[in-house]
Amino acid sequence: MNNPLTSSTSISRFNFKFAFIIFALVFIGLINLYSATHSLNLGHNTQLFWKQLVWVFIGWGIFLSATFLDYDFFKRFAYPFYFFNVIALVCVKLFGHTALGAQRWIDLGFFMWQPSETAKISVAIVLAKIFCDKSYPNGLGVKDLFLPAIVTLIPFVLTLKQPDLGTSLLIIGIAASMIIFIRVKWSILIFVLVTGVLATPLLWNFGLKSYQKDRVKTFLNPGSDPRGKGYNSIQSKVAVGSGRLLGKGFRKGTQSQLEFIPERHSDFIYSVLSEEHGFIGSLFALGLFAILFFTSLRISYEARDKFGALLVIGIFSFVFFHTFINIGMVIGILPIVGMPLPLLSYGGSSMMTIMLGLGLISSVSYHRFLF
Amino acid sequence: MSSIIHNSQNQTKEYSRRYLLFYIATSVLISILIFRLWHLQIVSGEQLKTFSEKNSLKKTRVAAPRGLILDRDKNLLINNLSGFMVTISPQYTSNLNDLATALEPILKIEKSEIITKVKKSRRRNGPFLPVPIKKNLSREDVYKLKRLRVDYSGLEIEETQLRNYLLGENGAQLFGFVRQISKDEIKKFSKRYKNLNFEPGDIIGKKGLELSSESTLKGVNGADFIEVDARGRKTYKSSSKFLNMEPKPPVPGNSLVLTLDKDIQEAAYKAFQREDWVGNRVGSILVMKNTGEILAWVSTPSFDPNNFSTGISSKLWSELTNHPHRPLRNRVIQDHYSPGSTMKPLIALAALQEKIVGPYTKMYSPGSYTLGNATFHDSHREGHGNINIMEAIEGSSNVFFYKVGQTLGIDRIHRYAKLFDMGEKTNLNIGYEVPGRIPSREWKKKALGEVWTPGETLVTAIGQGFVLTTALQMAKAYNIIAQDGIVYKPYLVKQILDHNNNVVKTFEPEIITDITQPTEDRDTYIKKEYFKYVQKGMRDVFHGDKGTATWYKIKNFEMAGKTGTTQVKRFSSKNIYKSCKERPPKYRHHGWFVGYAPFKDPEITIAVLAEHSCSGALGGAGPFKDIVLAYLEKYKPDVFLKTQNIKKVGANSQ
């Protein structure tokens, strides 16, 4: 693998290490989901597990297809993909399906497509394309940031309106990571930071919905809420903590099996893992994620061109933020936002988007030589 | 090519410092997570584990009481009784068979039934939802079960609220009944009522007002935090002990104040139990105030909705659904019948307005009428002689109305019947309602593909043939006659109260239209002066010499109405005058009586339909009279006193 001249057979160019980590995480995810849904009081318990298994298979199909397709394809069609995605976001607002008070889905018959999920990837692709053609010896200036800002803000506003605060902030996060990676002028960085600090009170008063404020308030002081909005946060922490070093054992987590944890099959899946497999188990899964991130950075570093390198950075930050925010929320260092844990949480939309993103990283690795 | 590689790899190298930054940032953030995990699981692990095992705090739902249903005087019609129920939690039951065996003698429920119930719920709702086994436990049962609970895990005794229908069978179809919500219904109801929250274990309305007023009656469940042991069993209640988590009290649902009058409702129900009744006590009664407020609503035979509150047994359910007279059916709006002669006052108004006859025009009305080669019979073999339109109503002459109907023609009959909203749903919105039918040329062409025949016009004029109406429609139409053409909207809910008895909403009588005047989209109208002739004819039904309901008149009190008798089976002309009572019950005629009281300044309109009661007088007029008397006793006691010593006048049943 190290020698480009001997790595020309297609199979040896495939990044097995990267794929194996994903495989391991997906495997852990399925076992864990089985435990989490075992006692699920929502009816058709085992159905969730089998459905997820189907998503995993489809996810692998997407991953492998993306791997073997030259990612140049995405560079060429970056804008069409982007615009299609933006239109879908508008459509979803106009006639999408409503779930839990927000409109997020488009019914494709066989699948409920969530355009806000794919928007994260579209933004990464478009920004990589914009930034890859020029070099910025002195860092990005105001003029250089004009187009990227527009490209980021459109999906940001559309997802914010859904309302899906988590996704919209994540889009900003992806763009910010890519911009910082390219390097940005210090003056702009300082300006953004200062504006951000000043805008926070405004955003708090006018930008956030009451339930979003509640979540932040609850996070800052879990015991403050007499009606028990801090309940989720506390029960999740109790679940994680009570796992101790070795955990309570597979399907023996009392916190999750007795339904103290809400949404334990999706957003709070990590608390099930932590409770049943303890510090060792939590660390093992987190370690796999760490290897996944470092490998991604390595792939970016070794990419054949700047587009590939930037694309990987964009998707890396997408997966990283998802992971960090979700686990942070479960263990009580971040407020509760509805953000699934990549590869482990139940959900077709999340599984397929993550696998598409990871497939793109894998593609950059696979096509790192031009032979 | 090679230059691009070279170039791009050089570019990538430029970023090696950036990569370092990203490696470091990633490592730091992951380290934070690891540190926090270590802190939670290793440092405070022991403490949190103890907490999770011994002092687990579980958020539980506190069911909100359903809103009450009251009559117009705020007498209770439906309330909630608190009681105890026994449940089984499938998850914690080690041996269901043993538990069921132990429960059988106490609850007097067969072992197999208990096991089926638990298994069914486990399959549908998962193992954690407690399965209610018996709902209204006696104090003795509770005592016995509490001792049993020590030996059997999974057995719980919970407080419940039982929906209690104070009138029992009376009005059951109107009130409906309640049942525990099913998994599918949670989805369905959450979709239907966006701002309401439905949870497993909630009680929902299944029929009638309980169902249609779900959004009013449903309360908001509260939350409490209970401590449970490691096996999920309640240990003791803990409120506000843990991190200031106070329980959230439930908010009871809003109450309905109905337009119904409990006393009139009871009188109406009793009216169907009259001794001199010929029918099989199947039928419906609707009592309406002149303003459209519904005072009583009876459909018989009925059922006891309290049986549903405690969870109906499959045996009783199949009895109800297989009963030949379908007690679950709300006959007042779900069944339509030919109106028979009760149609005549409407035809008379149309004829007067169209100047087909004058109020005093005499017409020869013999015992039969021949059209083409068909002969149409009168109910009186000997006929009525020379009579005017008031006498035709009084004695219910068919031939008079055959003649009038023939001249009017089906198009005009249809138009005038529609003026009284016949053949139209009233949209009271309490479940399925049939619209009834007023036939027309177009209708017959569309429905049967046939051309309208003149003979059909004749039978339509006496309310037979294709015409179908409901008791509610008849009451509404007669109220229009009683009110000289003013159309009031029938309604059932007078007020909505919150749980502190503050008025949330009040509903006032509503005048829909006045049929004595044409409107922009309606040319058809009936001059006000014509109503008094028809009213006079209807008065003479009781008070005239040849009235069809003179037997049922009340002393010193004037009222008005019309009998109607509808054939359920066609008889040959030979058999047509055979005594009804000699026929088997299912071939006997249905009887209608629709009328209003008092004759001057009418206050109530009543429609009675009695299936297979032979005639309107025999089946309908009796209950009508009883209800009027009950109304007078309550609302006009001085008039009521004068009416005592009811005088029987010679029988003239048709």
Chai-1 contact restraints between the chains, C-beta under 6 A:
chainA,res_idxA,chainB,res_idxB,connection_type,confidence,min_distance_angstrom,max_distance_angstrom,comment,restraint_id
A,N41,B,G126,contact,1.0,0.0,6.0,A-B,restraint_1
A,N41,B,F128,contact,1.0,0.0,6.0,A-B,restraint_2
A,G43,B,G126,contact,1.0,0.0,6.0,A-B,restraint_3
A,G43,B,K183,contact,1.0,0.0,6.0,A-B,restraint_4
A,F181,B,R18,contact,1.0,0.0,6.0,A-B,restraint_5
A,G223,B,L243,contact,1.0,0.0,6.0,A-B,restraint_6
A,G223,B,N244,contact,1.0,0.0,6.0,A-B,restraint_7
A,P226,B,E246,contact,1.0,0.0,6.0,A-B,restraint_8
A,R227,B,K248,contact,1.0,0.0,6.0,A-B,restraint_9
A,G228,B,M245,contact,1.0,0.0,6.0,A-B,restraint_10
A,Y231,B,K59,contact,1.0,0.0,6.0,A-B,restraint_11
A,V238,B,L48,contact,1.0,0.0,6.0,A-B,restraint_12
A,V238,B,F51,contact,1.0,0.0,6.0,A-B,restraint_13
A,V238,B,S52,contact,1.0,0.0,6.0,A-B,restraint_14
A,V240,B,L40,contact,1.0,0.0,6.0,A-B,restraint_15
A,G241,B,L40,contact,1.0,0.0,6.0,A-B,restraint_16
A,G241,B,Q41,contact,1.0,0.0,6.0,A-B,restraint_17
A,G241,B,S44,contact,1.0,0.0,6.0,A-B,restraint_18
A,G241,B,G45,contact,1.0,0.0,6.0,A-B,restraint_19
A,G241,B,L48,contact,1.0,0.0,6.0,A-B,restraint_20
A,S242,B,L48,contact,1.0,0.0,6.0,A-B,restraint_21
A,S242,B,K49,contact,1.0,0.0,6.0,A-B,restraint_22
A,S242,B,S52,contact,1.0,0.0,6.0,A-B,restraint_23
A,G243,B,Q41,contact,1.0,0.0,6.0,A-B,restraint_24
A,R244,B,Q41,contact,1.0,0.0,6.0,A-B,restraint_25
A,R244,B,G45,contact,1.0,0.0,6.0,A-B,restraint_26
A,R244,B,K49,contact,1.0,0.0,6.0,A-B,restraint_27
A,T254,B,S52,contact,1.0,0.0,6.0,A-B,restraint_28
A,T254,B,A230,contact,1.0,0.0,6.0,A-B,restraint_29
A,Q255,B,S52,contact,1.0,0.0,6.0,A-B,restraint_30
A,L258,B,G232,contact,1.0,0.0,6.0,A-B,restraint_31
A,F279,B,Q41,contact,1.0,0.0,6.0,A-B,restraint_32
A,F279,B,I42,contact,1.0,0.0,6.0,A-B,restraint_33
A,S282,B,L37,contact,1.0,0.0,6.0,A-B,restraint_34
A,A290,B,I30,contact,1.0,0.0,6.0,A-B,restraint_35
A,F293,B,T26,contact,1.0,0.0,6.0,A-B,restraint_36
A,L297,B,Y19,contact,1.0,0.0,6.0,A-B,restraint_37
A,L297,B,F22,contact,1.0,0.0,6.0,A-B,restraint_38
A,Y301,B,Y19,contact,1.0,0.0,6.0,A-B,restraint_39
A,D305,B,S8,contact,1.0,0.0,6.0,A-B,restraint_40
A,K306,B,S8,contact,1.0,0.0,6.0,A-B,restraint_41
A,K306,B,Q11,contact,1.0,0.0,6.0,A-B,restraint_42
A,A309,B,T12,contact,1.0,0.0,6.0,A-B,restraint_43
A,F324,B,L29,contact,1.0,0.0,6.0,A-B,restraint_44
A,I327,B,L33,contact,1.0,0.0,6.0,A-B,restraint_45
A,I331,B,R36,contact,1.0,0.0,6.0,A-B,restraint_46
A,I331,B,L40,contact,1.0,0.0,6.0,A-B,restraint_47
A,I333,B,R36,contact,1.0,0.0,6.0,A-B,restraint_48
